[in-house]
Amino acid sequence: MAAWYIVIFENCIEAQFIASMNFANELYSAFMNNPAHIDGARYFYKHTDEQSIYYLSPEAAVISPDLLNKYGAALLLSEPDVADLEVHIL
């Protein structure tokens, strides 16, 4: 089973709130600049007053390991329940 990743931004910290707004754009840019065509790449998004949460599918997670590292993505041990989250296809 391929790995899912999660990136969580704390909205009460100004720098993290700003980073959360840039994350999706950087992910799209990395996807567009990736020489390999990756089918099925998507991420799921949830925003609360406290946090902005991104779940990256295994296909999206391989787009840019540097980007995941930059934003402190955490490996998930099992596939998350993303049924009620906003989906974005890359």
PyMOL Python script that loads the backbone (N, CA, C, O; Angstrom):
from pymol import cmd

cmd.read_pdbstr("""\
ATOM      1  N   MET A   1       0.838  -1.182   0.000  1.00  0.00           N
ATOM      2  CA  MET A   1       0.000   0.000   0.000  1.00  0.00           C
ATOM      3  C   MET A   1       0.886   1.249   0.000  1.00  0.00           C
ATOM      4  O   MET A   1       1.819   1.359   0.795  1.00  0.00           O
ATOM      5  N   ALA A   2       0.587   2.174  -0.887  1.00  0.00           N
ATOM      6  CA  ALA A   2       1.349   3.416  -0.964  1.00  0.00           C
ATOM      7  C   ALA A   2       0.980   4.342   0.192  1.00  0.00           C
ATOM      8  O   ALA A   2      -0.081   4.208   0.801  1.00  0.00           O
ATOM      9  N   ALA A   3       1.865   5.266   0.475  1.00  0.00           N
ATOM     10  CA  ALA A   3       1.716   6.112   1.659  1.00  0.00           C
ATOM     11  C   ALA A   3       0.926   7.388   1.397  1.00  0.00           C
ATOM     12  O   ALA A   3       1.094   8.045   0.370  1.00  0.00           O
ATOM     13  N   TRP A   4       0.078   7.714   2.329  1.00  0.00           N
ATOM     14  CA  TRP A   4      -0.618   8.988   2.386  1.00  0.00           C
ATOM     15  C   TRP A   4       0.168   9.891   3.323  1.00  0.00           C
ATOM     16  O   TRP A   4       0.866   9.415   4.219  1.00  0.00           O
ATOM     17  N   TYR A   5       0.047  11.207   3.109  1.00  0.00           N
ATOM     18  CA  TYR A   5       0.700  12.184   3.969  1.00  0.00           C
ATOM     19  C   TYR A   5      -0.301  13.239   4.411  1.00  0.00           C
ATOM     20  O   TYR A   5      -1.320  13.468   3.758  1.00  0.00           O
ATOM     21  N   ILE A   6       0.010  13.872   5.528  1.00  0.00           N
ATOM     22  CA  ILE A   6      -0.820  14.944   6.044  1.00  0.00           C
ATOM     23  C   ILE A   6       0.071  16.147   6.349  1.00  0.00           C
ATOM     24  O   ILE A   6       1.189  16.011   6.845  1.00  0.00           O
ATOM     25  N   VAL A   7      -0.459  17.324   6.036  1.00  0.00           N
ATOM     26  CA  VAL A   7       0.212  18.583   6.372  1.00  0.00           C
ATOM     27  C   VAL A   7      -0.812  19.410   7.142  1.00  0.00           C
ATOM     28  O   VAL A   7      -1.923  19.645   6.666  1.00  0.00           O
ATOM     29  N   ILE A   8      -0.423  19.848   8.339  1.00  0.00           N
ATOM     30  CA  ILE A   8      -1.325  20.621   9.189  1.00  0.00           C
ATOM     31  C   ILE A   8      -0.708  21.984   9.472  1.00  0.00           C
ATOM     32  O   ILE A   8       0.454  22.092   9.866  1.00  0.00           O
ATOM     33  N   PHE A   9      -1.501  23.008   9.264  1.00  0.00           N
ATOM     34  CA  PHE A   9      -1.098  24.380   9.561  1.00  0.00           C
ATOM     35  C   PHE A   9      -1.966  24.897  10.701  1.00  0.00           C
ATOM     36  O   PHE A   9      -3.184  24.722  10.686  1.00  0.00           O
ATOM     37  N   GLU A  10      -1.348  25.527  11.677  1.00  0.00           N
ATOM     38  CA  GLU A  10      -2.068  26.141  12.790  1.00  0.00           C
ATOM     39  C   GLU A  10      -2.438  27.569  12.388  1.00  0.00           C
ATOM     40  O   GLU A  10      -1.558  28.409  12.197  1.00  0.00           O
ATOM     41  N   ASN A  11      -3.727  27.840  12.262  1.00  0.00           N
ATOM     42  CA  ASN A  11      -4.176  29.136  11.775  1.00  0.00           C
ATOM     43  C   ASN A  11      -3.940  30.282  12.759  1.00  0.00           C
ATOM     44  O   ASN A  11      -3.938  31.446  12.360  1.00  0.00           O
ATOM     45  N   CYS A  12      -3.743  29.967  14.034  1.00  0.00           N
ATOM     46  CA  CYS A  12      -3.516  31.018  15.028  1.00  0.00           C
ATOM     47  C   CYS A  12      -2.085  31.566  14.963  1.00  0.00           C
ATOM     48  O   CYS A  12      -1.782  32.582  15.589  1.00  0.00           O
ATOM     49  N   ILE A  13      -1.220  30.905  14.218  1.00  0.00           N
ATOM     50  CA  ILE A  13       0.161  31.360  14.035  1.00  0.00           C
ATOM     51  C   ILE A  13       0.237  31.998  12.650  1.00  0.00           C
ATOM     52  O   ILE A  13       0.079  31.314  11.639  1.00  0.00           O
ATOM     53  N   GLU A  14       0.476  33.300  12.605  1.00  0.00           N
ATOM     54  CA  GLU A  14       0.390  34.043  11.349  1.00  0.00           C
ATOM     55  C   GLU A  14       1.241  33.440  10.231  1.00  0.00           C
ATOM     56  O   GLU A  14       0.770  33.316   9.101  1.00  0.00           O
ATOM     57  N   ALA A  15       2.469  33.069  10.524  1.00  0.00           N
ATOM     58  CA  ALA A  15       3.347  32.504   9.502  1.00  0.00           C
ATOM     59  C   ALA A  15       2.786  31.193   8.949  1.00  0.00           C
ATOM     60  O   ALA A  15       2.884  30.935   7.750  1.00  0.00           O
ATOM     61  N   GLN A  16       2.206  30.374   9.803  1.00  0.00           N
ATOM     62  CA  GLN A  16       1.630  29.110   9.332  1.00  0.00           C
ATOM     63  C   GLN A  16       0.355  29.353   8.524  1.00  0.00           C
ATOM     64  O   GLN A  16       0.090  28.643   7.555  1.00  0.00           O
ATOM     65  N   PHE A  17      -0.429  30.350   8.919  1.00  0.00           N
ATOM     66  CA  PHE A  17      -1.638  30.671   8.168  1.00  0.00           C
ATOM     67  C   PHE A  17      -1.275  31.118   6.749  1.00  0.00           C
ATOM     68  O   PHE A  17      -1.911  30.702   5.780  1.00  0.00           O
ATOM     69  N   ILE A  18      -0.262  31.956   6.634  1.00  0.00           N
ATOM     70  CA  ILE A  18       0.202  32.405   5.317  1.00  0.00           C
ATOM     71  C   ILE A  18       0.754  31.230   4.516  1.00  0.00           C
ATOM     72  O   ILE A  18       0.480  31.112   3.322  1.00  0.00           O
ATOM     73  N   ALA A  19       1.527  30.361   5.163  1.00  0.00           N
ATOM     74  CA  ALA A  19       2.070  29.177   4.488  1.00  0.00           C
ATOM     75  C   ALA A  19       0.956  28.278   3.976  1.00  0.00           C
ATOM     76  O   ALA A  19       1.075  27.700   2.896  1.00  0.00           O
ATOM     77  N   SER A  20      -0.122  28.153   4.736  1.00  0.00           N
ATOM     78  CA  SER A  20      -1.235  27.296   4.308  1.00  0.00           C
ATOM     79  C   SER A  20      -1.861  27.808   3.019  1.00  0.00           C
ATOM     80  O   SER A  20      -2.337  27.023   2.200  1.00  0.00           O
ATOM     81  N   MET A  21      -1.860  29.124   2.840  1.00  0.00           N
ATOM     82  CA  MET A  21      -2.419  29.698   1.613  1.00  0.00           C
ATOM     83  C   MET A  21      -1.496  29.455   0.418  1.00  0.00           C
ATOM     84  O   MET A  21      -1.967  29.413  -0.718  1.00  0.00           O
ATOM     85  N   ASN A  22      -0.200  29.295   0.652  1.00  0.00           N
ATOM     86  CA  ASN A  22       0.760  29.063  -0.428  1.00  0.00           C
ATOM     87  C   ASN A  22       0.934  27.586  -0.770  1.00  0.00           C
ATOM     88  O   ASN A  22       1.359  27.254  -1.876  1.00  0.00           O
ATOM     89  N   PHE A  23       0.611  26.706   0.160  1.00  0.00           N
ATOM     90  CA  PHE A  23       0.890  25.284  -0.020  1.00  0.00           C
ATOM     91  C   PHE A  23       0.254  24.714  -1.287  1.00  0.00           C
ATOM     92  O   PHE A  23       0.931  24.058  -2.078  1.00  0.00           O
ATOM     93  N   ALA A  24      -1.032  24.960  -1.480  1.00  0.00           N
ATOM     94  CA  ALA A  24      -1.720  24.388  -2.646  1.00  0.00           C
ATOM     95  C   ALA A  24      -1.112  24.898  -3.950  1.00  0.00           C
ATOM     96  O   ALA A  24      -0.939  24.126  -4.893  1.00  0.00           O
ATOM     97  N   ASN A  25      -0.788  26.184  -4.012  1.00  0.00           N
ATOM     98  CA  ASN A  25      -0.177  26.736  -5.230  1.00  0.00           C
ATOM     99  C   ASN A  25       1.171  26.089  -5.506  1.00  0.00           C
ATOM    100  O   ASN A  25       1.490  25.781  -6.654  1.00  0.00           O
ATOM    101  N   GLU A  26       1.958  25.882  -4.468  1.00  0.00           N
ATOM    102  CA  GLU A  26       3.260  25.239  -4.654  1.00  0.00           C
ATOM    103  C   GLU A  26       3.102  23.785  -5.080  1.00  0.00           C
ATOM    104  O   GLU A  26       3.896  23.280  -5.873  1.00  0.00           O
ATOM    105  N   LEU A  27       2.086  23.113  -4.561  1.00  0.00           N
ATOM    106  CA  LEU A  27       1.831  21.730  -4.954  1.00  0.00           C
ATOM    107  C   LEU A  27       1.426  21.655  -6.423  1.00  0.00           C
ATOM    108  O   LEU A  27       1.920  20.801  -7.159  1.00  0.00           O
ATOM    109  N   TYR A  28       0.532  22.543  -6.855  1.00  0.00           N
ATOM    110  CA  TYR A  28       0.146  22.596  -8.274  1.00  0.00           C
ATOM    111  C   TYR A  28       1.354  22.890  -9.157  1.00  0.00           C
ATOM    112  O   TYR A  28       1.531  22.262 -10.201  1.00  0.00           O
ATOM    113  N   SER A  29       2.170  23.829  -8.744  1.00  0.00           N
ATOM    114  CA  SER A  29       3.360  24.182  -9.520  1.00  0.00           C
ATOM    115  C   SER A  29       4.314  22.998  -9.636  1.00  0.00           C
ATOM    116  O   SER A  29       4.849  22.732 -10.712  1.00  0.00           O
ATOM    117  N   ALA A  30       4.526  22.289  -8.531  1.00  0.00           N
ATOM    118  CA  ALA A  30       5.396  21.106  -8.554  1.00  0.00           C
ATOM    119  C   ALA A  30       4.834  20.044  -9.489  1.00  0.00           C
ATOM    120  O   ALA A  30       5.586  19.387 -10.209  1.00  0.00           O
ATOM    121  N   PHE A  31       3.518  19.873  -9.481  1.00  0.00           N
ATOM    122  CA  PHE A  31       2.875  18.902 -10.364  1.00  0.00           C
ATOM    123  C   PHE A  31       3.082  19.286 -11.827  1.00  0.00           C
ATOM    124  O   PHE A  31       3.428  18.444 -12.655  1.00  0.00           O
ATOM    125  N   MET A  32       2.869  20.563 -12.136  1.00  0.00           N
ATOM    126  CA  MET A  32       2.998  21.022 -13.522  1.00  0.00           C
ATOM    127  C   MET A  32       4.441  20.937 -14.021  1.00  0.00           C
ATOM    128  O   MET A  32       4.675  20.736 -15.213  1.00  0.00           O
ATOM    129  N   ASN A  33       5.400  21.087 -13.123  1.00  0.00           N
ATOM    130  CA  ASN A  33       6.814  21.056 -13.503  1.00  0.00           C
ATOM    131  C   ASN A  33       7.450  19.676 -13.378  1.00  0.00           C
ATOM    132  O   ASN A  33       8.636  19.509 -13.664  1.00  0.00           O
ATOM    133  N   ASN A  34       6.672  18.692 -12.953  1.00  0.00           N
ATOM    134  CA  ASN A  34       7.190  17.339 -12.813  1.00  0.00           C
ATOM    135  C   ASN A  34       7.287  16.703 -14.200  1.00  0.00           C
ATOM    136  O   ASN A  34       6.300  16.700 -14.936  1.00  0.00           O
ATOM    137  N   PRO A  35       8.444  16.168 -14.572  1.00  0.00           N
ATOM    138  CA  PRO A  35       8.580  15.590 -15.914  1.00  0.00           C
ATOM    139  C   PRO A  35       7.755  14.318 -16.119  1.00  0.00           C
ATOM    140  O   PRO A  35       7.435  13.963 -17.253  1.00  0.00           O
ATOM    141  N   ALA A  36       7.417  13.644 -15.042  1.00  0.00           N
ATOM    142  CA  ALA A  36       6.610  12.425 -15.158  1.00  0.00           C
ATOM    143  C   ALA A  36       5.132  12.786 -15.030  1.00  0.00           C
ATOM    144  O   ALA A  36       4.751  13.580 -14.170  1.00  0.00           O
ATOM    145  N   HIS A  37       4.309  12.202 -15.887  1.00  0.00           N
ATOM    146  CA  HIS A  37       2.866  12.411 -15.764  1.00  0.00           C
ATOM    147  C   HIS A  37       2.345  11.453 -14.693  1.00  0.00           C
ATOM    148  O   HIS A  37       2.521  10.239 -14.796  1.00  0.00           O
ATOM    149  N   ILE A  38       1.716  11.999 -13.684  1.00  0.00           N
ATOM    150  CA  ILE A  38       1.251  11.190 -12.557  1.00  0.00           C
ATOM    151  C   ILE A  38      -0.276  11.198 -12.540  1.00  0.00           C
ATOM    152  O   ILE A  38      -0.893  12.221 -12.248  1.00  0.00           O
ATOM    153  N   ASP A  39      -0.878  10.057 -12.854  1.00  0.00           N
ATOM    154  CA  ASP A  39      -2.339   9.925 -12.842  1.00  0.00           C
ATOM    155  C   ASP A  39      -2.846   9.780 -11.418  1.00  0.00           C
ATOM    156  O   ASP A  39      -2.199   9.156 -10.577  1.00  0.00           O
ATOM    157  N   GLY A  40      -3.992  10.354 -11.159  1.00  0.00           N
ATOM    158  CA  GLY A  40      -4.654  10.159  -9.878  1.00  0.00           C
ATOM    159  C   GLY A  40      -4.136  11.019  -8.736  1.00  0.00           C
ATOM    160  O   GLY A  40      -4.514  10.810  -7.584  1.00  0.00           O
ATOM    161  N   ALA A  41      -3.270  11.988  -9.044  1.00  0.00           N
ATOM    162  CA  ALA A  41      -2.729  12.851  -7.990  1.00  0.00           C
ATOM    163  C   ALA A  41      -3.831  13.794  -7.506  1.00  0.00           C
ATOM    164  O   ALA A  41      -4.457  14.496  -8.301  1.00  0.00           O
ATOM    165  N   ARG A  42      -4.052  13.799  -6.225  1.00  0.00           N
ATOM    166  CA  ARG A  42      -5.082  14.651  -5.650  1.00  0.00           C
ATOM    167  C   ARG A  42      -4.759  14.932  -4.194  1.00  0.00           C
ATOM    168  O   ARG A  42      -3.987  14.212  -3.560  1.00  0.00           O
ATOM    169  N   TYR A  43      -5.355  15.978  -3.682  1.00  0.00           N
ATOM    170  CA  TYR A  43      -5.250  16.240  -2.253  1.00  0.00           C
ATOM    171  C   TYR A  43      -6.629  16.593  -1.722  1.00  0.00           C
ATOM    172  O   TYR A  43      -7.511  17.025  -2.464  1.00  0.00           O
ATOM    173  N   PHE A  44      -6.788  16.403  -0.449  1.00  0.00           N
ATOM    174  CA  PHE A  44      -8.049  16.665   0.224  1.00  0.00           C
ATOM    175  C   PHE A  44      -7.798  17.746   1.263  1.00  0.00           C
ATOM    176  O   PHE A  44      -6.752  17.772   1.912  1.00  0.00           O
ATOM    177  N   TYR A  45      -8.768  18.636   1.411  1.00  0.00           N
ATOM    178  CA  TYR A  45      -8.557  19.819   2.223  1.00  0.00           C
ATOM    179  C   TYR A  45      -9.693  19.998   3.229  1.00  0.00           C
ATOM    180  O   TYR A  45     -10.864  19.755   2.934  1.00  0.00           O
ATOM    181  N   LYS A  46      -9.302  20.431   4.425  1.00  0.00           N
ATOM    182  CA  LYS A  46     -10.278  20.755   5.469  1.00  0.00           C
ATOM    183  C   LYS A  46      -9.767  21.997   6.189  1.00  0.00           C
ATOM    184  O   LYS A  46      -8.602  22.068   6.578  1.00  0.00           O
ATOM    185  N   HIS A  47     -10.644  22.961   6.359  1.00  0.00           N
ATOM    186  CA  HIS A  47     -10.288  24.195   7.055  1.00  0.00           C
ATOM    187  C   HIS A  47     -11.222  24.370   8.252  1.00  0.00           C
ATOM    188  O   HIS A  47     -12.443  24.291   8.117  1.00  0.00           O
ATOM    189  N   THR A  48     -10.640  24.605   9.408  1.00  0.00           N
ATOM    190  CA  THR A  48     -11.404  24.948  10.602  1.00  0.00           C
ATOM    191  C   THR A  48     -10.869  26.287  11.110  1.00  0.00           C
ATOM    192  O   THR A  48      -9.914  26.823  10.549  1.00  0.00           O
ATOM    193  N   ASP A  49     -11.465  26.818  12.145  1.00  0.00           N
ATOM    194  CA  ASP A  49     -10.951  28.062  12.720  1.00  0.00           C
ATOM    195  C   ASP A  49      -9.531  27.885  13.234  1.00  0.00           C
ATOM    196  O   ASP A  49      -8.733  28.822  13.207  1.00  0.00           O
ATOM    197  N   GLU A  50      -9.218  26.681  13.704  1.00  0.00           N
ATOM    198  CA  GLU A  50      -7.914  26.422  14.303  1.00  0.00           C
ATOM    199  C   GLU A  50      -6.851  25.926  13.329  1.00  0.00           C
ATOM    200  O   GLU A  50      -5.672  26.245  13.481  1.00  0.00           O
ATOM    201  N   GLN A  51      -7.266  25.137  12.318  1.00  0.00           N
ATOM    202  CA  GLN A  51      -6.282  24.479  11.461  1.00  0.00           C
ATOM    203  C   GLN A  51      -6.708  24.452   9.989  1.00  0.00           C
ATOM    204  O   GLN A  51      -7.893  24.491   9.657  1.00  0.00           O
ATOM    205  N   SER A  52      -5.702  24.383   9.132  1.00  0.00           N
ATOM    206  CA  SER A  52      -5.884  24.056   7.717  1.00  0.00           C
ATOM    207  C   SER A  52      -5.168  22.727   7.513  1.00  0.00           C
ATOM    208  O   SER A  52      -3.971  22.614   7.778  1.00  0.00           O
ATOM    209  N   ILE A  53      -5.903  21.720   7.041  1.00  0.00           N
ATOM    210  CA  ILE A  53      -5.382  20.355   6.969  1.00  0.00           C
ATOM    211  C   ILE A  53      -5.435  19.865   5.525  1.00  0.00           C
ATOM    212  O   ILE A  53      -6.462  19.965   4.853  1.00  0.00           O
ATOM    213  N   TYR A  54      -4.310  19.336   5.068  1.00  0.00           N
ATOM    214  CA  TYR A  54      -4.190  18.786   3.718  1.00  0.00           C
ATOM    215  C   TYR A  54      -3.804  17.316   3.821  1.00  0.00           C
ATOM    216  O   TYR A  54      -2.828  16.972   4.486  1.00  0.00           O
ATOM    217  N   TYR A  55      -4.567  16.455   3.166  1.00  0.00           N
ATOM    218  CA  TYR A  55      -4.217  15.041   3.032  1.00  0.00           C
ATOM    219  C   TYR A  55      -3.770  14.833   1.588  1.00  0.00           C
ATOM    220  O   TYR A  55      -4.504  15.156   0.655  1.00  0.00           O
ATOM    221  N   LEU A  56      -2.590  14.305   1.410  1.00  0.00           N
ATOM    222  CA  LEU A  56      -2.074  14.063   0.067  1.00  0.00           C
ATOM    223  C   LEU A  56      -2.164  12.583  -0.266  1.00  0.00           C
ATOM    224  O   LEU A  56      -1.699  11.728   0.487  1.00  0.00           O
ATOM    225  N   SER A  57      -2.771  12.299  -1.409  1.00  0.00           N
ATOM    226  CA  SER A  57      -2.857  10.915  -1.875  1.00  0.00           C
ATOM    227  C   SER A  57      -1.445  10.412  -2.169  1.00  0.00           C
ATOM    228  O   SER A  57      -0.527  11.214  -2.338  1.00  0.00           O
ATOM    229  N   PRO A  58      -1.267   9.110  -2.230  1.00  0.00           N
ATOM    230  CA  PRO A  58       0.060   8.568  -2.552  1.00  0.00           C
ATOM    231  C   PRO A  58       0.613   9.112  -3.870  1.00  0.00           C
ATOM    232  O   PRO A  58       1.818   9.332  -4.001  1.00  0.00           O
ATOM    233  N   GLU A  59      -0.273   9.329  -4.842  1.00  0.00           N
ATOM    234  CA  GLU A  59       0.164   9.863  -6.138  1.00  0.00           C
ATOM    235  C   GLU A  59       0.641  11.311  -5.995  1.00  0.00           C
ATOM    236  O   GLU A  59       1.624  11.706  -6.623  1.00  0.00           O
ATOM    237  N   ALA A  60      -0.042  12.088  -5.185  1.00  0.00           N
ATOM    238  CA  ALA A  60       0.356  13.483  -4.963  1.00  0.00           C
ATOM    239  C   ALA A  60       1.614  13.568  -4.112  1.00  0.00           C
ATOM    240  O   ALA A  60       2.420  14.483  -4.279  1.00  0.00           O
ATOM    241  N   ALA A  61       1.782  12.632  -3.215  1.00  0.00           N
ATOM    242  CA  ALA A  61       2.924  12.664  -2.298  1.00  0.00           C
ATOM    243  C   ALA A  61       4.259  12.471  -3.015  1.00  0.00           C
ATOM    244  O   ALA A  61       5.297  12.905  -2.515  1.00  0.00           O
ATOM    245  N   VAL A  62       4.242  11.825  -4.177  1.00  0.00           N
ATOM    246  CA  VAL A  62       5.505  11.581  -4.888  1.00  0.00           C
ATOM    247  C   VAL A  62       5.894  12.731  -5.817  1.00  0.00           C
ATOM    248  O   VAL A  62       6.972  12.707  -6.410  1.00  0.00           O
ATOM    249  N   ILE A  63       5.040  13.719  -5.947  1.00  0.00           N
ATOM    250  CA  ILE A  63       5.308  14.832  -6.861  1.00  0.00           C
ATOM    251  C   ILE A  63       6.550  15.607  -6.441  1.00  0.00           C
ATOM    252  O   ILE A  63       7.401  15.918  -7.274  1.00  0.00           O
ATOM    253  N   SER A  64       6.656  15.920  -5.146  1.00  0.00           N
ATOM    254  CA  SER A  64       7.771  16.740  -4.680  1.00  0.00           C
ATOM    255  C   SER A  64       8.118  16.428  -3.230  1.00  0.00           C
ATOM    256  O   SER A  64       7.572  17.042  -2.314  1.00  0.00           O
ATOM    257  N   PRO A  65       9.020  15.481  -3.020  1.00  0.00           N
ATOM    258  CA  PRO A  65       9.451  15.197  -1.646  1.00  0.00           C
ATOM    259  C   PRO A  65      10.017  16.438  -0.949  1.00  0.00           C
ATOM    260  O   PRO A  65       9.877  16.586   0.265  1.00  0.00           O
ATOM    261  N   ASP A  66      10.653  17.325  -1.712  1.00  0.00           N
ATOM    262  CA  ASP A  66      11.191  18.556  -1.121  1.00  0.00           C
ATOM    263  C   ASP A  66      10.074  19.438  -0.562  1.00  0.00           C
ATOM    264  O   ASP A  66      10.225  20.045   0.498  1.00  0.00           O
ATOM    265  N   LEU A  67       8.967  19.503  -1.275  1.00  0.00           N
ATOM    266  CA  LEU A  67       7.834  20.297  -0.818  1.00  0.00           C
ATOM    267  C   LEU A  67       7.246  19.703   0.461  1.00  0.00           C
ATOM    268  O   LEU A  67       6.905  20.435   1.390  1.00  0.00           O
ATOM    269  N   LEU A  68       7.128  18.384   0.506  1.00  0.00           N
ATOM    270  CA  LEU A  68       6.615  17.731   1.715  1.00  0.00           C
ATOM    271  C   LEU A  68       7.530  18.001   2.899  1.00  0.00           C
ATOM    272  O   LEU A  68       7.067  18.254   4.012  1.00  0.00           O
ATOM    273  N   ASN A  69       8.819  17.944   2.650  1.00  0.00           N
ATOM    274  CA  ASN A  69       9.792  18.212   3.701  1.00  0.00           C
ATOM    275  C   ASN A  69       9.708  19.670   4.160  1.00  0.00           C
ATOM    276  O   ASN A  69       9.743  19.952   5.358  1.00  0.00           O
ATOM    277  N   LYS A  70       9.598  20.583   3.211  1.00  0.00           N
ATOM    278  CA  LYS A  70       9.526  22.014   3.520  1.00  0.00           C
ATOM    279  C   LYS A  70       8.372  22.328   4.462  1.00  0.00           C
ATOM    280  O   LYS A  70       8.514  23.150   5.367  1.00  0.00           O
ATOM    281  N   TYR A  71       7.232  21.677   4.253  1.00  0.00           N
ATOM    282  CA  TYR A  71       6.037  21.964   5.038  1.00  0.00           C
ATOM    283  C   TYR A  71       5.800  20.964   6.175  1.00  0.00           C
ATOM    284  O   TYR A  71       4.753  21.000   6.821  1.00  0.00           O
ATOM    285  N   GLY A  72       6.744  20.095   6.417  1.00  0.00           N
ATOM    286  CA  GLY A  72       6.647  19.183   7.551  1.00  0.00           C
ATOM    287  C   GLY A  72       5.559  18.133   7.436  1.00  0.00           C
ATOM    288  O   GLY A  72       4.887  17.816   8.417  1.00  0.00           O
ATOM    289  N   ALA A  73       5.385  17.595   6.243  1.00  0.00           N
ATOM    290  CA  ALA A  73       4.377  16.558   6.038  1.00  0.00           C
ATOM    291  C   ALA A  73       4.693  15.332   6.876  1.00  0.00           C
ATOM    292  O   ALA A  73       5.852  14.949   7.035  1.00  0.00           O
ATOM    293  N   ALA A  74       3.645  14.727   7.407  1.00  0.00           N
ATOM    294  CA  ALA A  74       3.795  13.524   8.226  1.00  0.00           C
ATOM    295  C   ALA A  74       3.205  12.325   7.489  1.00  0.00           C
ATOM    296  O   ALA A  74       2.123  12.405   6.907  1.00  0.00           O
ATOM    297  N   LEU A  75       3.922  11.234   7.526  1.00  0.00           N
ATOM    298  CA  LEU A  75       3.472   9.977   6.939  1.00  0.00           C
ATOM    299  C   LEU A  75       2.318   9.425   7.761  1.00  0.00           C
ATOM    300  O   LEU A  75       2.374   9.408   8.990  1.00  0.00           O
ATOM    301  N   LEU A  76       1.277   8.975   7.079  1.00  0.00           N
ATOM    302  CA  LEU A  76       0.147   8.336   7.761  1.00  0.00           C
ATOM    303  C   LEU A  76       0.307   6.826   7.675  1.00  0.00           C
ATOM    304  O   LEU A  76       0.723   6.299   6.643  1.00  0.00           O
ATOM    305  N   LEU A  77      -0.015   6.147   8.734  1.00  0.00           N
ATOM    306  CA  LEU A  77       0.132   4.693   8.770  1.00  0.00           C
ATOM    307  C   LEU A  77      -1.028   3.959   8.112  1.00  0.00           C
ATOM    308  O   LEU A  77      -0.926   2.772   7.805  1.00  0.00           O
ATOM    309  N   SER A  78      -2.131   4.671   7.897  1.00  0.00           N
ATOM    310  CA  SER A  78      -3.269   4.061   7.213  1.00  0.00           C
ATOM    311  C   SER A  78      -3.958   5.123   6.364  1.00  0.00           C
ATOM    312  O   SER A  78      -3.742   6.320   6.555  1.00  0.00           O
ATOM    313  N   GLU A  79      -4.773   4.682   5.443  1.00  0.00           N
ATOM    314  CA  GLU A  79      -5.484   5.614   4.575  1.00  0.00           C
ATOM    315  C   GLU A  79      -6.498   6.400   5.405  1.00  0.00           C
ATOM    316  O   GLU A  79      -7.281   5.804   6.145  1.00  0.00           O
ATOM    317  N   PRO A  80      -6.495   7.728   5.292  1.00  0.00           N
ATOM    318  CA  PRO A  80      -7.418   8.535   6.096  1.00  0.00           C
ATOM    319  C   PRO A  80      -8.836   8.504   5.540  1.00  0.00           C
ATOM    320  O   PRO A  80      -9.041   8.189   4.368  1.00  0.00           O
ATOM    321  N   ASP A  81      -9.803   8.828   6.371  1.00  0.00           N
ATOM    322  CA  ASP A  81     -11.195   8.973   5.939  1.00  0.00           C
ATOM    323  C   ASP A  81     -11.353  10.381   5.379  1.00  0.00           C
ATOM    324  O   ASP A  81     -11.398  11.348   6.139  1.00  0.00           O
ATOM    325  N   VAL A  82     -11.436  10.500   4.092  1.00  0.00           N
ATOM    326  CA  VAL A  82     -11.518  11.807   3.436  1.00  0.00           C
ATOM    327  C   VAL A  82     -12.883  12.032   2.792  1.00  0.00           C
ATOM    328  O   VAL A  82     -13.043  12.924   1.959  1.00  0.00           O
ATOM    329  N   ALA A  83     -13.853  11.229   3.176  1.00  0.00           N
ATOM    330  CA  ALA A  83     -15.161  11.261   2.537  1.00  0.00           C
ATOM    331  C   ALA A  83     -15.832  12.636   2.597  1.00  0.00           C
ATOM    332  O   ALA A  83     -16.503  13.026   1.642  1.00  0.00           O
ATOM    333  N   ASP A  84     -15.670  13.362   3.672  1.00  0.00           N
ATOM    334  CA  ASP A  84     -16.354  14.645   3.835  1.00  0.00           C
ATOM    335  C   ASP A  84     -15.476  15.854   3.543  1.00  0.00           C
ATOM    336  O   ASP A  84     -15.856  16.986   3.842  1.00  0.00           O
ATOM    337  N   LEU A  85     -14.305  15.618   2.961  1.00  0.00           N
ATOM    338  CA  LEU A  85     -13.377  16.708   2.713  1.00  0.00           C
ATOM    339  C   LEU A  85     -13.452  17.207   1.271  1.00  0.00           C
ATOM    340  O   LEU A  85     -13.909  16.495   0.377  1.00  0.00           O
ATOM    341  N   GLU A  86     -13.002  18.419   1.064  1.00  0.00           N
ATOM    342  CA  GLU A  86     -12.937  19.014  -0.260  1.00  0.00           C
ATOM    343  C   GLU A  86     -11.805  18.371  -1.047  1.00  0.00           C
ATOM    344  O   GLU A  86     -10.668  18.329  -0.576  1.00  0.00           O
ATOM    345  N   VAL A  87     -12.108  17.864  -2.251  1.00  0.00           N
ATOM    346  CA  VAL A  87     -11.097  17.184  -3.060  1.00  0.00           C
ATOM    347  C   VAL A  87     -10.598  18.094  -4.180  1.00  0.00           C
ATOM    348  O   VAL A  87     -11.373  18.818  -4.804  1.00  0.00           O
ATOM    349  N   HIS A  88      -9.283  18.040  -4.421  1.00  0.00           N
ATOM    350  CA  HIS A  88      -8.666  18.812  -5.500  1.00  0.00           C
ATOM    351  C   HIS A  88      -7.808  17.850  -6.333  1.00  0.00           C
ATOM    352  O   HIS A  88      -6.878  17.225  -5.824  1.00  0.00           O
ATOM    353  N   ILE A  89      -8.138  17.750  -7.599  1.00  0.00           N
ATOM    354  CA  ILE A  89      -7.395  16.881  -8.504  1.00  0.00           C
ATOM    355  C   ILE A  89      -6.296  17.704  -9.167  1.00  0.00           C
ATOM    356  O   ILE A  89      -6.542  18.789  -9.694  1.00  0.00           O
ATOM    357  N   LEU A  90      -5.091  17.170  -9.131  1.00  0.00           N
ATOM    358  CA  LEU A  90      -3.960  17.878  -9.733  1.00  0.00           C
ATOM    359  C   LEU A  90      -3.860  17.541 -11.204  1.00  0.00           C
ATOM    360  O   LEU A  90      -2.968  18.038 -11.892  1.00  0.00           O
TER     361      LEU A  90
END
""", "prot")
cmd.dss("prot")
cmd.show_as("cartoon", "prot")
cmd.util.cbc("prot")
cmd.orient("prot")
